[in-house]
Amino acid sequence: MKQRRDMAMREVDLRCLSEAEVIGVTTTGLARNMELLQKLRCKVMLCEEAGEVLEAHTLTALLPSVEHAILIGDHLQLQPQTQNHDMQRSNPRGAKYSFDMSLFERLVNPPHAHEPNLPYTTLDTQRRMHPSISNLIRQTLYPSLEDSDLVSHYPAVSGIKRRLFWLHHETLEDRATHLDPTTTSHTNSFEVDLTIALV
């Protein structure tokens, strides 16, 4: 009975999804619904924040029907996380595996290569941050990043003295206080309450 019900539900899902122009899933959701998604025969796969996705997860997202893969992200910023230190490139034993290197990063910056492997395009002009904020990333990661003329005219945030300031506190993240080794989520209720109070 349950098997027939599940099959009927999958058929309903397939019918609904086949009418959609865009289907969004996490890599976990993709793995969980692989059979269903393969039936849709999607031709384009777009991966947002590709620099943070484990290489294996990106590869499994390349379903047989995919003809065009678009990886959006930044090979200079956050890298994928793996809990096993023996598989990380910072460990001499794990360097040959480098599970904490994304497919995106491996394509742009292959290990042991002196020049990028595939052509890529980076943002030249940013239009989101006031220069006082964009200077932080310009000095560390993107020396050639330019500010649009618009950003210097952004109004100040009402009720806040400066656009950028650092706040020091010693309140531990929630995970540290609950001692749960199984979670990889980072939350800090103190910071949430502080932000709510500020808003």
C-alpha positions in Angstrom: 0.0 0.0 0.0 2.7 2.5 1.0 4.7 1.6 -2.1 1.8 2.4 -4.4 1.2 5.6 -2.5 4.8 6.7 -2.8 4.8 5.9 -6.5 1.6 8.0 -7.0 3.2 10.9 -5.1 6.3 10.7 -7.3 4.1 10.9 -10.4 2.4 14.0 -9.0 5.7 15.5 -8.3 7.0 14.7 -11.8 3.9 16.2 -13.4 4.2 19.4 -11.3 7.9 19.8 -11.9 7.7 19.1 -15.6 5.6 22.3 -15.9 8.2 24.4 -14.1 10.7 26.5 -15.9 13.2 26.6 -13.0 13.7 23.9 -10.4 15.8 24.7 -7.3 17.3 22.1 -5.1 20.2 21.8 -2.7 22.8 19.1 -3.5 21.3 17.0 -0.7 17.9 17.4 -2.2 19.2 16.5 -5.6 20.8 13.3 -4.3 17.6 12.4 -2.4 15.5 12.9 -5.6 17.9 11.8 -8.2 15.5 9.4 -9.9 12.8 12.0 -10.2 15.2 14.7 -11.5 16.7 12.4 -14.1 13.2 11.9 -15.6 12.9 15.6 -16.1 15.9 15.6 -18.5 17.0 19.1 -17.5 19.5 20.6 -19.9 21.0 23.4 -17.9 22.5 23.2 -14.4 23.2 26.4 -12.5 25.2 26.1 -9.3 25.2 29.2 -7.0 28.0 29.6 -4.5 29.9 27.0 -6.5 33.1 27.7 -4.6 31.5 26.3 -1.4 30.1 23.1 -2.9 32.1 19.9 -2.5 33.5 18.7 -5.8 31.7 15.3 -5.5 28.3 17.1 -4.9 28.8 19.2 -8.1 29.7 16.2 -10.1 26.6 14.3 -9.0 24.5 17.3 -10.1 25.7 16.9 -13.6 22.8 14.6 -14.6 23.2 12.8 -18.0 20.8 15.2 -19.7 22.8 18.3 -18.7 24.3 20.1 -21.7 25.3 23.4 -20.0 26.7 23.8 -16.5 27.0 27.3 -15.1 29.1 27.6 -11.9 28.7 30.9 -10.1 30.9 31.7 -7.2 34.4 32.7 -6.2 37.4 30.5 -6.0 39.1 33.0 -3.7 36.5 32.9 -0.9 34.9 30.2 1.2 35.9 26.7 0.4 33.9 23.5 0.9 34.0 22.0 4.3 35.0 18.4 5.1 35.1 17.2 8.7 37.8 14.6 8.0 41.2 16.3 8.4 42.8 13.3 6.5 41.0 14.5 3.4 41.9 18.2 3.6 44.7 19.8 1.5 46.2 21.4 4.6 47.1 17.9 5.8 50.1 16.4 4.0 48.3 13.0 3.9 45.1 14.6 2.6 46.7 16.8 -0.1 46.3 14.2 -2.7 42.6 14.1 -2.1 41.9 17.8 -1.3 38.2 17.2 -0.7 38.0 20.7 0.6 38.7 22.0 -2.9 35.6 22.6 -5.0 35.2 21.6 -8.7 35.0 25.3 -9.4 38.3 26.0 -7.7 40.0 23.0 -9.3 38.9 24.1 -12.8 40.1 27.7 -12.3 43.2 27.0 -10.2 44.3 23.4 -10.7 46.9 22.1 -8.2 50.5 22.2 -9.4 49.6 24.5 -12.4 51.2 27.9 -12.8 48.3 29.4 -14.8 44.5 29.0 -14.6 43.2 25.9 -16.4 39.9 27.3 -17.7 39.0 30.9 -18.6 36.9 32.7 -16.0 35.4 36.1 -15.5 35.5 38.1 -12.2 33.5 41.1 -11.2 35.3 44.3 -12.1 32.9 46.9 -10.8 30.8 46.4 -7.7 27.5 48.2 -7.1 26.5 47.1 -3.7 28.9 48.4 -1.1 29.9 51.9 0.0 33.7 52.4 -0.6 34.3 52.3 3.2 33.1 48.7 3.1 34.4 47.5 -0.2 37.9 48.7 0.8 38.1 45.7 3.1 37.9 43.2 0.3 39.9 45.3 -2.1 42.8 45.2 0.3 42.7 41.5 0.9 41.3 39.6 -2.1 40.4 41.9 -5.0 43.0 44.6 -5.6 41.6 45.5 -9.0 37.9 45.8 -7.9 36.4 49.2 -8.7 33.5 50.9 -7.2 30.6 52.1 -9.3 30.0 55.9 -9.1 26.6 55.2 -7.5 27.9 53.6 -4.3 29.6 56.7 -2.9 26.2 58.4 -3.0 24.4 55.8 -1.0 22.7 57.4 2.1 24.0 56.6 5.5 21.9 54.1 7.6 19.6 56.0 9.9 20.5 55.6 13.6 24.0 54.3 13.0 27.0 56.6 13.5 29.4 54.9 11.0 28.9 52.6 8.0 31.4 50.1 9.3 32.4 49.3 12.9 33.7 46.2 14.7 32.0 44.8 17.7 33.9 42.6 20.2 32.1 40.2 22.4 32.9 36.9 24.0 29.6 35.1 23.8 30.1 31.7 22.4 28.3 30.3 19.4 25.2 28.2 20.3 26.9 25.0 19.1 29.8 25.5 21.5 27.4 25.9 24.5 25.4 22.8 23.5 28.4 20.7 22.6 26.7 19.0 19.6 29.5 17.6 17.4 27.0 16.5 14.6 26.0 20.0 13.5 27.9 22.2 11.1 25.6 25.2 11.5 27.0 28.3 13.1 24.5 30.4 15.1 25.0 32.9 17.9 21.7 33.8 19.6 23.4 36.8 21.3 24.3 38.3 17.9 20.8 37.6 16.6 19.3 39.4 19.6 21.8 42.3 19.2 20.8 42.7 15.5 17.1 42.6 16.3 17.6 45.3 19.0 19.6 47.4 16.5 16.9 47.1 13.8 
